[in-house]
Amino acid sequence: MREINVGDIIFGENNLGLIAGPCVIENRDHSLKMSAAINDISDKVGIPIIFKSSFDKANRTSIKSFRGPGLEDGMRILSDVKSETGMKVLTDIHSAEQASAVAEVVDVIQIPAFLSRQTDILIAAAKTGKIVNIKKGQFLAPWDVKHIIQKVEESGSENILLTDRGTQFGYNNLVADMRAIPLMKEFGYPVIFDATHSAQLPGGSGGHSSGMREMIPTLARAAVAAGCNGVFMEVHDNVDIAKSDAATQWPLDKLLSLLTDLKKIHNSLR
């Protein structure tokens, strides 16, 4: 398997990389507070973490939902996070036109699950030269990811991460099929498991998604035991008032304990 290095963060067969942060950039102060706290936890548990937050949540259930600060302000905030904490950062794009501007700041460009088959956005992300984290669409089987990979590779990039975030299972539900981890790893790139979005119930509360936060540790532990090369988690210091995905963000004050468990599981398999 190809190793993907994001600074000193390694996603590979013998390494467990982590991606964590609030679902959406709520404001500058919150992003700086969260990144500093997550960075401190990273030091304590001994695993480097990429800070994640979205400048725009373009796929909210309701048109009235908070989307974020937008591209320009979002990039300014993520740039401040990098300069003040030294952390690597990741954010997602929602159109091909956003790729070049985002690439000036971030270390990893993420392709949202709903857009994982969109050829233009994949090509644009690949051509930036940045690492591209592709979230497998909920509507795709693990083996269908090969077609997505080919689009990125044929656009000149082999800096690829693959993320599984559950598969649609009936109405307003997802199932996390741990078989997806070894199946996707067969394509030769590291596979990350999104432990928080996999606990979602999309649109389960009518005007917004709900979820089963209590299942996040079970899913994360199972994924590490199944051999994933990284874990993705959205984290918030006050989940009850989070402006996006409140039902499935993991509480900041419980992050250290969970990451400690994941590290133990990973080390036991090495």
N, C-alpha and C positions, 0 to 999 in steps of 0.2 A: 504494500500500500504506500502511496505517495504521502510524505509528511508535508503538512502545510504549516508554515511558521508565520506567526503574527508577532514580530518582535521576539520576546522570550517565551511567548505562549505557543506551545506545540500541540497540534492536532495530529495524532498518529497512532500506530498500533500499540505503542507502549506508553502513551501519554493521554492524560485527560485534560482537555481544555474546557474553559468555562466562559459563558457569555451571560451577563446579568445587568439589569437596570430597569428603570420604570418603563412601562409600555409606551408612554408618550412624554415628550418634553413638556412639562407643565409651566415652568418658568426657569429663569437662569439660576436663581437662588436654590430652588429645589434640586435642579440637576447637579449643581456643585456640592450640595449637602449629600445627596445620594451617592455620587461618585466617590467622594471622600470616605464615606462610611463603608461602601463596598470595597474600596481599595484597602481599607484597614482590615476588613474581614479576610480579604485575599492574603494579606501578609500573615495573619494569625493562623489560617488553615494551611498555608504553604502552597497555594495554587494560584497562579496568576489569572486574572479575570479581564476580559474585554468588556468595556462599558457599552451598554446598548440603550438607545432611546430613539423614538421616532419623531421627526419634525412634522409629520403629517400622517394622520390615520385616515386614509382615503376610503377605507372600506367599512366605516362605522355603519351599524344597522340603521340608525336614524339620522336624517339630514340635520337634526338639531343637536347632535352629539358633538362634544368638543373634539377638534381634530389636531390641534397643536399650533405652534407659532408660525409655521410655514418655513419655506426653504431658506431664505436669507437669514432670518433671526435664528432658526434652528442650527444652521451651520456656525453662526457666531457663538452660540452657546456651547456646541460640541467642541469648537476650537478652544474655548476657555477651559472646558473640562480637561482637554489634553494638556494644555499648558500648566494648569494648576495642580493636576494629579499625576501627570506622566503616563496616564493610562492610554491604551489603545482603545479606539472607539468604532462602533458599528451603527449604521442606520440603514433603513430601507428606502428604496426609490419606487415611484409609482408611474413613471414615464421615462422613456428613453432620453428625453431632453434634460432630465435632472442629473443624469449620470456624471457628466463632466464637472459640474459645480460641486456635487457631493464628494467626488474623488479628490478634490483639492484639500479636503479636511479629514475624511475618515480613512481608516485602515482596512475596513471590510465593508463592501456594499452588499446589502441583503435584498434578495428578490422575494417579495411576499408570495405566500402559497397560492393565492388566487391568480397571480400573474406568472406563475412558473412555466407556463407554456407559451408566453408571449415572446415571439422571436426577436422583435426589435429591442425590447428592453434587455433581453439576455445579451444580444450583440453589443449594445451600448455599454453595458456593465463590463463585459469582457474586454472591450477595447480601451478601457481606462487603465488597464494593467493592475488594478487592485484585486485583492482576493474577493471572490464572489461566493456568498453563502446563499444557496438556493433552497428555499423551503419547498418540500414536496407538496403539491396540491392535495387537498383532502379528497379530491375526486380521482386521484391517480393510484394505480398499483405500484409497488416498489420497483418492479422491473421496467415500468414505463419511464423511469428517470433517465434511462440511457439515452433517450431522444433529446432530453434537455441538455445533458452533458455534451452530446455531440454538437449542439448549437454553440455552446461556449467554447469548446475545443476548436471547432472550425473557425471561430472568430479570433483565434490566436492566444487563448488562455488555457492554462492547466492549473491555475490557482483557484481550486474549487473546493468548497465545503458543501455537504448535503445535510439537510435537516429534516427529520421526520416530526410531524406535529399532529399525528393521528389521522384517521381516515373516516370519512362520513359514514355513519351507520344509522340508517333510518332518519327520522325527522328530529332536529335539534339535539343530535348526539354525535359523539365521536368515539371511536374505539382505537386504542393504542395496541397495535399488533407488533409485538417484539420481534417477529420474524423479519420485519422490514429492515432491522438493523443489519444483520448479516447479509441479507439479500442486496441491500444497497452498497454495502462495503465491497461486494464482488466487482463493482465498477472501478475500484482502485483509488477511491477518494475517501477521506475521513467522513464519518457519519455522526452527526450531532442529534441528540434527542431534545425536543422542546417539551419540557415537563409541565409548563404552565398552560400553553395553548391546548395541549392534549387533554387537559381537564375541563375544557370549555363545553358548554351546551350552546352552540351557535343560535342566536335568536331565541334562546329558551325562555326569555322573559318578555317576549313580545317586541318592545321597542329597543331592547338591548340584549346582549348575550349574558347568560348566567354561567354557572360552572360548579365544579366540585373541588374546591380548594383542598379539602382534606385528603384527596387522592394524590396530590402532587408528590409527596414523599415516596409513596408506593410506586408510582410510575417512574420517578427518577432513579430509585434504587434498582428497580427491575431492569431499566435501560442500561445502567452501568454494568450490572451483572450479565446482561446480554451482549456486552462488548462494545458499546458505543464509545466513540472517541472524544466526545464532548457533551456537555449539558448546557442547554439554554433555559434561562429562567427570568421571567419578569418579576421584579422586586419593588416593593413600595414600603415607605415608612409608616403609612397610615392607609391600609387597604380599603377601609370603609369610605374614604373620601377620594380615592383615586379617580382621575378624570377619564380613564379608559380601562376596560377589562378589570374592573374592581373585584369581580368574583373569583378571578384566577391569578391575581398577582400574589406572590409569596411575601409574607411579612418580613421586613428587614431584620427584626429582632430574633427571627428563627432561622436566618440564613446560615449563620456559623455552624449551628448544630447539624443542619442537613448536609452542608458541604463536608463536614467532618465525617459523617456516615458514608457519603459517596466516595471520599478518598480512601477510607478503610476497605470498602468493597472493591474498588479499583486495585488497590495494592495487593489484596488477597488473590487476585487473578493473575498477577504478573509473575 
